[in-house]
Amino acid sequence: MNTIEVYKRLPGTNCGECPEKTCMAFALSIVKGSAEVENCPHIDPAVAGELRNAKGVDWREGLIESLRKEVSGLDFSRCAEGLGAELVGGAMKIRCLGMDFLVSPDGEITTKGYINPWIKILLLHYIRTGGRGEPSGEWVSFSTLKAGLVKASSFQRDCEEPMRRLLDDDLPAAA
């Protein structure tokens, strides 16, 4: 269900008694998964039941699922060494950004702590491409890559900003 479809089912009072100021903003929050339909005090219980599962699909999750399928057909024992990975019980252990990630043969990724969707995309793409390609020695912005402009703001919000905050908070203590 998209935002407009959810909005049409809401009471349209724009009362501001839910976490948002308008019903349209509330509909968007429901679809994004950041609000529950029950937060609307004026919604009919039957409509609330219909909208309970209105959360949209995150495009990153679709990409991750697609990459998982591609990775699942690979022979990890043949490609681990070329990737700088270590085989551990049939899975690949890859060190990335100072952390060890374990990638199972079906593409599931585990590590200690939270795994950002961008890291999943990065690791699965790295495995899928076999780590091929010579580094150019030049940094490029995400927005200059194919389809990167569309994803750049999301990457900045979900990856760059948390990393900046982490470094701002922890780096002075480490010095």
mmCIF file of the C-alpha atoms, coordinates in Angstrom:
data_MODEL
# 
_entry.id   MODEL 
# 
loop_
_atom_site.group_PDB 
_atom_site.id 
_atom_site.type_symbol 
_atom_site.label_atom_id 
_atom_site.label_alt_id 
_atom_site.label_comp_id 
_atom_site.label_asym_id 
_atom_site.label_entity_id 
_atom_site.label_seq_id 
_atom_site.pdbx_PDB_ins_code 
_atom_site.Cartn_x 
_atom_site.Cartn_y 
_atom_site.Cartn_z 
_atom_site.occupancy 
_atom_site.B_iso_or_equiv 
_atom_site.pdbx_formal_charge 
_atom_site.auth_seq_id 
_atom_site.auth_comp_id 
_atom_site.auth_asym_id 
_atom_site.auth_atom_id 
_atom_site.pdbx_PDB_model_num 
ATOM 1   C CA . MET A 1 1   ? 0.000   0.000   0.000   1.00 0.00 ? 1   MET A CA 1 
ATOM 2   C CA . ASN A 1 2   ? 1.381   3.440   -0.833  1.00 0.00 ? 2   ASN A CA 1 
ATOM 3   C CA . THR A 1 3   ? 1.080   6.707   1.084   1.00 0.00 ? 3   THR A CA 1 
ATOM 4   C CA . ILE A 1 4   ? -1.900  8.019   -0.901  1.00 0.00 ? 4   ILE A CA 1 
ATOM 5   C CA . GLU A 1 5   ? -3.845  4.780   -0.431  1.00 0.00 ? 5   GLU A CA 1 
ATOM 6   C CA . VAL A 1 6   ? -3.215  4.916   3.324   1.00 0.00 ? 6   VAL A CA 1 
ATOM 7   C CA . TYR A 1 7   ? -4.108  8.619   3.449   1.00 0.00 ? 7   TYR A CA 1 
ATOM 8   C CA . LYS A 1 8   ? -7.470  7.982   1.761   1.00 0.00 ? 8   LYS A CA 1 
ATOM 9   C CA . ARG A 1 9   ? -8.342  5.515   4.543   1.00 0.00 ? 9   ARG A CA 1 
ATOM 10  C CA . LEU A 1 10  ? -7.485  7.933   7.377   1.00 0.00 ? 10  LEU A CA 1 
ATOM 11  C CA . PRO A 1 11  ? -10.174 10.208  8.893   1.00 0.00 ? 11  PRO A CA 1 
ATOM 12  C CA . GLY A 1 12  ? -8.618  13.356  7.369   1.00 0.00 ? 12  GLY A CA 1 
ATOM 13  C CA . THR A 1 13  ? -9.058  15.512  10.472  1.00 0.00 ? 13  THR A CA 1 
ATOM 14  C CA . ASN A 1 14  ? -5.459  16.795  10.587  1.00 0.00 ? 14  ASN A CA 1 
ATOM 15  C CA . CYS A 1 15  ? -5.979  16.994  14.345  1.00 0.00 ? 15  CYS A CA 1 
ATOM 16  C CA . GLY A 1 16  ? -2.321  16.572  15.274  1.00 0.00 ? 16  GLY A CA 1 
ATOM 17  C CA . GLU A 1 17  ? -3.202  14.174  18.100  1.00 0.00 ? 17  GLU A CA 1 
ATOM 18  C CA . CYS A 1 18  ? -1.068  11.441  16.520  1.00 0.00 ? 18  CYS A CA 1 
ATOM 19  C CA . PRO A 1 19  ? 2.745   11.761  16.219  1.00 0.00 ? 19  PRO A CA 1 
ATOM 20  C CA . GLU A 1 20  ? 2.319   13.931  13.066  1.00 0.00 ? 20  GLU A CA 1 
ATOM 21  C CA . LYS A 1 21  ? 0.689   17.306  12.378  1.00 0.00 ? 21  LYS A CA 1 
ATOM 22  C CA . THR A 1 22  ? -1.298  16.169  9.331   1.00 0.00 ? 22  THR A CA 1 
ATOM 23  C CA . CYS A 1 23  ? -2.952  12.983  8.140   1.00 0.00 ? 23  CYS A CA 1 
ATOM 24  C CA . MET A 1 24  ? -0.743  12.973  5.019   1.00 0.00 ? 24  MET A CA 1 
ATOM 25  C CA . ALA A 1 25  ? 2.420   13.069  7.144   1.00 0.00 ? 25  ALA A CA 1 
ATOM 26  C CA . PHE A 1 26  ? 0.942   10.340  9.351   1.00 0.00 ? 26  PHE A CA 1 
ATOM 27  C CA . ALA A 1 27  ? 0.179   8.189   6.276   1.00 0.00 ? 27  ALA A CA 1 
ATOM 28  C CA . LEU A 1 28  ? 3.797   8.552   5.157   1.00 0.00 ? 28  LEU A CA 1 
ATOM 29  C CA . SER A 1 29  ? 5.009   7.561   8.635   1.00 0.00 ? 29  SER A CA 1 
ATOM 30  C CA . ILE A 1 30  ? 2.820   4.451   8.555   1.00 0.00 ? 30  ILE A CA 1 
ATOM 31  C CA . VAL A 1 31  ? 4.184   3.404   5.158   1.00 0.00 ? 31  VAL A CA 1 
ATOM 32  C CA . LYS A 1 32  ? 7.778   4.076   6.277   1.00 0.00 ? 32  LYS A CA 1 
ATOM 33  C CA . GLY A 1 33  ? 7.152   2.000   9.398   1.00 0.00 ? 33  GLY A CA 1 
ATOM 34  C CA . SER A 1 34  ? 7.929   4.792   11.856  1.00 0.00 ? 34  SER A CA 1 
ATOM 35  C CA . ALA A 1 35  ? 4.343   5.062   13.179  1.00 0.00 ? 35  ALA A CA 1 
ATOM 36  C CA . GLU A 1 36  ? 1.616   2.608   14.102  1.00 0.00 ? 36  GLU A CA 1 
ATOM 37  C CA . VAL A 1 37  ? -1.891  3.104   12.732  1.00 0.00 ? 37  VAL A CA 1 
ATOM 38  C CA . GLU A 1 38  ? -3.242  2.791   16.294  1.00 0.00 ? 38  GLU A CA 1 
ATOM 39  C CA . ASN A 1 39  ? -1.590  6.157   17.085  1.00 0.00 ? 39  ASN A CA 1 
ATOM 40  C CA . CYS A 1 40  ? -4.561  7.836   15.349  1.00 0.00 ? 40  CYS A CA 1 
ATOM 41  C CA . PRO A 1 41  ? -7.278  8.392   17.993  1.00 0.00 ? 41  PRO A CA 1 
ATOM 42  C CA . HIS A 1 42  ? -10.013 8.889   15.364  1.00 0.00 ? 42  HIS A CA 1 
ATOM 43  C CA . ILE A 1 43  ? -9.487  5.854   13.152  1.00 0.00 ? 43  ILE A CA 1 
ATOM 44  C CA . ASP A 1 44  ? -12.176 3.216   12.829  1.00 0.00 ? 44  ASP A CA 1 
ATOM 45  C CA . PRO A 1 45  ? -10.916 -0.083  14.331  1.00 0.00 ? 45  PRO A CA 1 
ATOM 46  C CA . ALA A 1 46  ? -11.823 -1.994  11.157  1.00 0.00 ? 46  ALA A CA 1 
ATOM 47  C CA . VAL A 1 47  ? -9.779  0.431   9.026   1.00 0.00 ? 47  VAL A CA 1 
ATOM 48  C CA . ALA A 1 48  ? -6.924  0.216   11.531  1.00 0.00 ? 48  ALA A CA 1 
ATOM 49  C CA . GLY A 1 49  ? -6.917  -3.549  11.044  1.00 0.00 ? 49  GLY A CA 1 
ATOM 50  C CA . GLU A 1 50  ? -6.685  -3.141  7.273   1.00 0.00 ? 50  GLU A CA 1 
ATOM 51  C CA . LEU A 1 51  ? -3.850  -0.613  7.523   1.00 0.00 ? 51  LEU A CA 1 
ATOM 52  C CA . ARG A 1 52  ? -1.838  -2.450  10.168  1.00 0.00 ? 52  ARG A CA 1 
ATOM 53  C CA . ASN A 1 53  ? 0.373   -4.086  7.533   1.00 0.00 ? 53  ASN A CA 1 
ATOM 54  C CA . ALA A 1 54  ? 0.620   -1.088  5.196   1.00 0.00 ? 54  ALA A CA 1 
ATOM 55  C CA . LYS A 1 55  ? 4.352   -0.627  5.668   1.00 0.00 ? 55  LYS A CA 1 
ATOM 56  C CA . GLY A 1 56  ? 6.043   -0.244  2.314   1.00 0.00 ? 56  GLY A CA 1 
ATOM 57  C CA . VAL A 1 57  ? 8.970   -2.335  1.119   1.00 0.00 ? 57  VAL A CA 1 
ATOM 58  C CA . ASP A 1 58  ? 12.375  -0.690  1.513   1.00 0.00 ? 58  ASP A CA 1 
ATOM 59  C CA . TRP A 1 59  ? 14.164  -0.733  -1.859  1.00 0.00 ? 59  TRP A CA 1 
ATOM 60  C CA . ARG A 1 60  ? 17.400  -1.603  -0.046  1.00 0.00 ? 60  ARG A CA 1 
ATOM 61  C CA . GLU A 1 61  ? 15.868  -4.816  1.261   1.00 0.00 ? 61  GLU A CA 1 
ATOM 62  C CA . GLY A 1 62  ? 14.833  -5.735  -2.280  1.00 0.00 ? 62  GLY A CA 1 
ATOM 63  C CA . LEU A 1 63  ? 18.389  -5.140  -3.491  1.00 0.00 ? 63  LEU A CA 1 
ATOM 64  C CA . ILE A 1 64  ? 19.823  -7.162  -0.600  1.00 0.00 ? 64  ILE A CA 1 
ATOM 65  C CA . GLU A 1 65  ? 17.492  -10.058 -1.404  1.00 0.00 ? 65  GLU A CA 1 
ATOM 66  C CA . SER A 1 66  ? 18.525  -9.943  -5.066  1.00 0.00 ? 66  SER A CA 1 
ATOM 67  C CA . LEU A 1 67  ? 22.226  -9.932  -4.129  1.00 0.00 ? 67  LEU A CA 1 
ATOM 68  C CA . ARG A 1 68  ? 21.659  -12.806 -1.668  1.00 0.00 ? 68  ARG A CA 1 
ATOM 69  C CA . LYS A 1 69  ? 20.209  -14.928 -4.471  1.00 0.00 ? 69  LYS A CA 1 
ATOM 70  C CA . GLU A 1 70  ? 23.217  -14.206 -6.686  1.00 0.00 ? 70  GLU A CA 1 
ATOM 71  C CA . VAL A 1 71  ? 25.693  -14.982 -3.899  1.00 0.00 ? 71  VAL A CA 1 
ATOM 72  C CA . SER A 1 72  ? 23.910  -18.222 -2.979  1.00 0.00 ? 72  SER A CA 1 
ATOM 73  C CA . GLY A 1 73  ? 25.025  -19.816 -6.253  1.00 0.00 ? 73  GLY A CA 1 
ATOM 74  C CA . LEU A 1 74  ? 28.735  -19.216 -5.632  1.00 0.00 ? 74  LEU A CA 1 
ATOM 75  C CA . ASP A 1 75  ? 31.297  -21.753 -4.459  1.00 0.00 ? 75  ASP A CA 1 
ATOM 76  C CA . PHE A 1 76  ? 32.716  -20.000 -1.393  1.00 0.00 ? 76  PHE A CA 1 
ATOM 77  C CA . SER A 1 77  ? 35.672  -22.391 -1.198  1.00 0.00 ? 77  SER A CA 1 
ATOM 78  C CA . ARG A 1 78  ? 36.808  -21.173 -4.627  1.00 0.00 ? 78  ARG A CA 1 
ATOM 79  C CA . CYS A 1 79  ? 36.300  -17.439 -4.162  1.00 0.00 ? 79  CYS A CA 1 
ATOM 80  C CA . ALA A 1 80  ? 37.230  -16.819 -0.496  1.00 0.00 ? 80  ALA A CA 1 
ATOM 81  C CA . GLU A 1 81  ? 40.976  -16.483 -1.040  1.00 0.00 ? 81  GLU A CA 1 
ATOM 82  C CA . GLY A 1 82  ? 40.591  -14.002 -3.903  1.00 0.00 ? 82  GLY A CA 1 
ATOM 83  C CA . LEU A 1 83  ? 38.396  -11.844 -1.685  1.00 0.00 ? 83  LEU A CA 1 
ATOM 84  C CA . GLY A 1 84  ? 40.768  -11.869 1.262   1.00 0.00 ? 84  GLY A CA 1 
ATOM 85  C CA . ALA A 1 85  ? 38.158  -13.848 3.185   1.00 0.00 ? 85  ALA A CA 1 
ATOM 86  C CA . GLU A 1 86  ? 38.548  -16.834 5.462   1.00 0.00 ? 86  GLU A CA 1 
ATOM 87  C CA . LEU A 1 87  ? 36.325  -19.918 5.289   1.00 0.00 ? 87  LEU A CA 1 
ATOM 88  C CA . VAL A 1 88  ? 34.699  -20.711 8.617   1.00 0.00 ? 88  VAL A CA 1 
ATOM 89  C CA . GLY A 1 89  ? 32.371  -23.717 8.605   1.00 0.00 ? 89  GLY A CA 1 
ATOM 90  C CA . GLY A 1 90  ? 31.335  -23.150 5.000   1.00 0.00 ? 90  GLY A CA 1 
ATOM 91  C CA . ALA A 1 91  ? 30.753  -19.418 5.504   1.00 0.00 ? 91  ALA A CA 1 
ATOM 92  C CA . MET A 1 92  ? 33.073  -16.560 4.570   1.00 0.00 ? 92  MET A CA 1 
ATOM 93  C CA . LYS A 1 93  ? 34.528  -14.357 7.272   1.00 0.00 ? 93  LYS A CA 1 
ATOM 94  C CA . ILE A 1 94  ? 35.302  -10.926 5.843   1.00 0.00 ? 94  ILE A CA 1 
ATOM 95  C CA . ARG A 1 95  ? 36.870  -8.084  7.792   1.00 0.00 ? 95  ARG A CA 1 
ATOM 96  C CA . CYS A 1 96  ? 35.318  -4.732  6.871   1.00 0.00 ? 96  CYS A CA 1 
ATOM 97  C CA . LEU A 1 97  ? 35.522  -1.385  8.672   1.00 0.00 ? 97  LEU A CA 1 
ATOM 98  C CA . GLY A 1 98  ? 37.301  -3.017  11.598  1.00 0.00 ? 98  GLY A CA 1 
ATOM 99  C CA . MET A 1 99  ? 34.640  -5.692  12.153  1.00 0.00 ? 99  MET A CA 1 
ATOM 100 C CA . ASP A 1 100 ? 34.373  -9.354  11.207  1.00 0.00 ? 100 ASP A CA 1 
ATOM 101 C CA . PHE A 1 101 ? 31.305  -10.282 9.175   1.00 0.00 ? 101 PHE A CA 1 
ATOM 102 C CA . LEU A 1 102 ? 30.267  -13.881 8.577   1.00 0.00 ? 102 LEU A CA 1 
ATOM 103 C CA . VAL A 1 103 ? 28.474  -14.460 5.263   1.00 0.00 ? 103 VAL A CA 1 
ATOM 104 C CA . SER A 1 104 ? 26.663  -17.797 4.990   1.00 0.00 ? 104 SER A CA 1 
ATOM 105 C CA . PRO A 1 105 ? 26.396  -19.664 1.664   1.00 0.00 ? 105 PRO A CA 1 
ATOM 106 C CA . ASP A 1 106 ? 22.797  -18.418 1.323   1.00 0.00 ? 106 ASP A CA 1 
ATOM 107 C CA . GLY A 1 107 ? 23.932  -14.788 1.703   1.00 0.00 ? 107 GLY A CA 1 
ATOM 108 C CA . GLU A 1 108 ? 22.875  -14.169 5.299   1.00 0.00 ? 108 GLU A CA 1 
ATOM 109 C CA . ILE A 1 109 ? 25.284  -11.832 7.097   1.00 0.00 ? 109 ILE A CA 1 
ATOM 110 C CA . THR A 1 110 ? 25.974  -11.871 10.821  1.00 0.00 ? 110 THR A CA 1 
ATOM 111 C CA . THR A 1 111 ? 28.299  -9.947  13.099  1.00 0.00 ? 111 THR A CA 1 
ATOM 112 C CA . LYS A 1 112 ? 28.420  -8.704  16.657  1.00 0.00 ? 112 LYS A CA 1 
ATOM 113 C CA . GLY A 1 113 ? 25.937  -5.861  16.842  1.00 0.00 ? 113 GLY A CA 1 
ATOM 114 C CA . TYR A 1 114 ? 23.785  -4.079  14.286  1.00 0.00 ? 114 TYR A CA 1 
ATOM 115 C CA . ILE A 1 115 ? 24.366  -4.506  10.542  1.00 0.00 ? 115 ILE A CA 1 
ATOM 116 C CA . ASN A 1 116 ? 23.533  -1.447  8.468   1.00 0.00 ? 116 ASN A CA 1 
ATOM 117 C CA . PRO A 1 117 ? 21.761  -2.263  5.157   1.00 0.00 ? 117 PRO A CA 1 
ATOM 118 C CA . TRP A 1 118 ? 24.538  -0.429  3.297   1.00 0.00 ? 118 TRP A CA 1 
ATOM 119 C CA . ILE A 1 119 ? 27.152  -2.799  4.726   1.00 0.00 ? 119 ILE A CA 1 
ATOM 120 C CA . LYS A 1 120 ? 25.056  -5.770  3.584   1.00 0.00 ? 120 LYS A CA 1 
ATOM 121 C CA . ILE A 1 121 ? 24.854  -4.304  0.087   1.00 0.00 ? 121 ILE A CA 1 
ATOM 122 C CA . LEU A 1 122 ? 28.581  -3.563  0.051   1.00 0.00 ? 122 LEU A CA 1 
ATOM 123 C CA . LEU A 1 123 ? 29.617  -7.043  1.233   1.00 0.00 ? 123 LEU A CA 1 
ATOM 124 C CA . LEU A 1 124 ? 27.219  -8.970  -0.992  1.00 0.00 ? 124 LEU A CA 1 
ATOM 125 C CA . HIS A 1 125 ? 28.201  -6.903  -4.023  1.00 0.00 ? 125 HIS A CA 1 
ATOM 126 C CA . TYR A 1 126 ? 31.888  -7.440  -3.208  1.00 0.00 ? 126 TYR A CA 1 
ATOM 127 C CA . ILE A 1 127 ? 31.365  -11.207 -3.046  1.00 0.00 ? 127 ILE A CA 1 
ATOM 128 C CA . ARG A 1 128 ? 29.180  -11.235 -6.170  1.00 0.00 ? 128 ARG A CA 1 
ATOM 129 C CA . THR A 1 129 ? 31.788  -9.399  -8.236  1.00 0.00 ? 129 THR A CA 1 
ATOM 130 C CA . GLY A 1 130 ? 34.609  -11.517 -6.833  1.00 0.00 ? 130 GLY A CA 1 
ATOM 131 C CA . GLY A 1 131 ? 36.430  -8.412  -5.678  1.00 0.00 ? 131 GLY A CA 1 
ATOM 132 C CA . ARG A 1 132 ? 37.523  -7.839  -9.281  1.00 0.00 ? 132 ARG A CA 1 
ATOM 133 C CA . GLY A 1 133 ? 38.838  -4.529  -10.430 1.00 0.00 ? 133 GLY A CA 1 
ATOM 134 C CA . GLU A 1 134 ? 41.981  -2.640  -9.675  1.00 0.00 ? 134 GLU A CA 1 
ATOM 135 C CA . PRO A 1 135 ? 41.730  0.295   -7.280  1.00 0.00 ? 135 PRO A CA 1 
ATOM 136 C CA . SER A 1 136 ? 42.304  3.557   -9.144  1.00 0.00 ? 136 SER A CA 1 
ATOM 137 C CA . GLY A 1 137 ? 43.754  5.289   -6.108  1.00 0.00 ? 137 GLY A CA 1 
ATOM 138 C CA . GLU A 1 138 ? 41.170  8.067   -6.452  1.00 0.00 ? 138 GLU A CA 1 
ATOM 139 C CA . TRP A 1 139 ? 38.200  8.641   -4.179  1.00 0.00 ? 139 TRP A CA 1 
ATOM 140 C CA . VAL A 1 140 ? 34.884  9.378   -5.847  1.00 0.00 ? 140 VAL A CA 1 
ATOM 141 C CA . SER A 1 141 ? 31.674  10.626  -4.334  1.00 0.00 ? 141 SER A CA 1 
ATOM 142 C CA . PHE A 1 142 ? 28.750  8.238   -4.121  1.00 0.00 ? 142 PHE A CA 1 
ATOM 143 C CA . SER A 1 143 ? 26.686  10.585  -6.285  1.00 0.00 ? 143 SER A CA 1 
ATOM 144 C CA . THR A 1 144 ? 29.069  10.175  -9.253  1.00 0.00 ? 144 THR A CA 1 
ATOM 145 C CA . LEU A 1 145 ? 28.459  6.426   -9.450  1.00 0.00 ? 145 LEU A CA 1 
ATOM 146 C CA . LYS A 1 146 ? 25.802  4.867   -11.686 1.00 0.00 ? 146 LYS A CA 1 
ATOM 147 C CA . ALA A 1 147 ? 22.434  5.514   -9.990  1.00 0.00 ? 147 ALA A CA 1 
ATOM 148 C CA . GLY A 1 148 ? 24.379  6.934   -7.047  1.00 0.00 ? 148 GLY A CA 1 
ATOM 149 C CA . LEU A 1 149 ? 22.737  10.344  -7.079  1.00 0.00 ? 149 LEU A CA 1 
ATOM 150 C CA . VAL A 1 150 ? 19.399  8.762   -6.198  1.00 0.00 ? 150 VAL A CA 1 
ATOM 151 C CA . LYS A 1 151 ? 20.913  6.848   -3.291  1.00 0.00 ? 151 LYS A CA 1 
ATOM 152 C CA . ALA A 1 152 ? 23.451  9.441   -2.085  1.00 0.00 ? 152 ALA A CA 1 
ATOM 153 C CA . SER A 1 153 ? 21.199  11.180  0.458   1.00 0.00 ? 153 SER A CA 1 
ATOM 154 C CA . SER A 1 154 ? 20.083  7.874   1.942   1.00 0.00 ? 154 SER A CA 1 
ATOM 155 C CA . PHE A 1 155 ? 23.702  6.719   2.172   1.00 0.00 ? 155 PHE A CA 1 
ATOM 156 C CA . GLN A 1 156 ? 24.716  9.984   3.823   1.00 0.00 ? 156 GLN A CA 1 
ATOM 157 C CA . ARG A 1 157 ? 21.876  9.725   6.370   1.00 0.00 ? 157 ARG A CA 1 
ATOM 158 C CA . ASP A 1 158 ? 22.287  6.011   7.139   1.00 0.00 ? 158 ASP A CA 1 
ATOM 159 C CA . CYS A 1 159 ? 26.061  5.595   6.859   1.00 0.00 ? 159 CYS A CA 1 
ATOM 160 C CA . GLU A 1 160 ? 28.078  8.799   6.774   1.00 0.00 ? 160 GLU A CA 1 
ATOM 161 C CA . GLU A 1 161 ? 26.253  10.661  9.545   1.00 0.00 ? 161 GLU A CA 1 
ATOM 162 C CA . PRO A 1 162 ? 26.354  7.778   12.077  1.00 0.00 ? 162 PRO A CA 1 
ATOM 163 C CA . MET A 1 163 ? 30.048  7.305   11.289  1.00 0.00 ? 163 MET A CA 1 
ATOM 164 C CA . ARG A 1 164 ? 30.715  11.037  11.719  1.00 0.00 ? 164 ARG A CA 1 
ATOM 165 C CA . ARG A 1 165 ? 28.892  11.032  15.072  1.00 0.00 ? 165 ARG A CA 1 
ATOM 166 C CA . LEU A 1 166 ? 30.827  7.959   16.168  1.00 0.00 ? 166 LEU A CA 1 
ATOM 167 C CA . LEU A 1 167 ? 34.134  9.574   15.288  1.00 0.00 ? 167 LEU A CA 1 
ATOM 168 C CA . ASP A 1 168 ? 33.157  12.924  16.803  1.00 0.00 ? 168 ASP A CA 1 
ATOM 169 C CA . ASP A 1 169 ? 32.178  11.206  20.057  1.00 0.00 ? 169 ASP A CA 1 
ATOM 170 C CA . ASP A 1 170 ? 34.915  8.569   20.326  1.00 0.00 ? 170 ASP A CA 1 
ATOM 171 C CA . LEU A 1 171 ? 37.946  9.955   18.503  1.00 0.00 ? 171 LEU A CA 1 
ATOM 172 C CA . PRO A 1 172 ? 38.872  12.661  21.058  1.00 0.00 ? 172 PRO A CA 1 
ATOM 173 C CA . ALA A 1 173 ? 38.849  10.033  23.831  1.00 0.00 ? 173 ALA A CA 1 
ATOM 174 C CA . ALA A 1 174 ? 41.145  7.757   21.843  1.00 0.00 ? 174 ALA A CA 1 
ATOM 175 C CA . ALA A 1 175 ? 43.711  10.512  21.169  1.00 0.00 ? 175 ALA A CA 1 
# 
